[in-house]
Amino acid sequence: MPPSSTLSSKGQITVPLEIRRRLGLKEGDRVEFLVDDGRTILRPARSANNPFEKYIGAAAPAFRSKREINAWVRDLRDEE
């Protein structure tokens, strides 16, 4: 008999240990359900790629403190 689970009143299921191990799932992981040609597939959720990720760290930080940021804003506003 294949692994199975019972649906709770809240629509929750427990993924059997054998399936969690097979999919490499651990506590806190997200899963997604795909419908393909009449079959429903459970798989680990794929993270959406951040289009800006390649730019992280490209520029040196312009400000070292909140005080520097506030001084810059005051200067833009011509405040003393």
N, C-alpha and C positions, 0 to 999 in steps of 0.2 A: 504494500500500500504506500503511495507517495506521501510525503510530508503534508500535513494539513493544519488548519487553525480554525478557531471559531470566531465569528464576527461579534463584537460586543454591541450593546445598545447604543454606544456612541460612534459606531462605525469603525472601531479600532480592531486590529488583529495583532497577534504576536507572530513574528516571523520565526519559524522553527530554527533551532540552532544549526542544523545541517545546512539550511539555505543561507543563513547569515554567514557561516564560514565559507561557503561556496562563493558568495558574492563579496566577501571581504568586508562585511558591514560590522560596525561597532556602534556603541551607544552614541546618540547624537547625530549620526549620519542621516542624510536625507535620501529618499528613494523616489523614483518616478515610475509612473505606470504608462506604458505605451500600448496602443491598440494597433495591431498589425495583422491585416488579412483575417480579421475575426478572432485573433488570439490576443490575450492581455499579457503583457510582459512587465515584470518587475525588475528594475535594475538600479544600481547606485545612481543618484542624480549627478548629472554633469554640471560643473560650475560654468556659468556664463563667462565668457572672456571679457575682461575689461579693456575696451579699446585704448585706454590711456595708460595701461600698465607699462608699455614700453618706454614711456616718458618719465617714470618714477626715478628720481635721482639724477635726471639730466641736467638740472640747474642747481647750483649751490644755493643753500637757504639764504634768502635776502635779509631776513630779520633773525636776531638771536633772542629777542625778548618781546614781551607785550609792550614794554616801554618804548622800544624802537619803532614798533608798529604805530603806536599812538603819536609819537613825534612825527613820523612820516605823514600821517593823516592830518595832523595840525598844520604841517608845512604845506600840504596840498590845499588846505582851506585858508591859507595865509593867516593862521591864528598864532598868537604869541603864547 
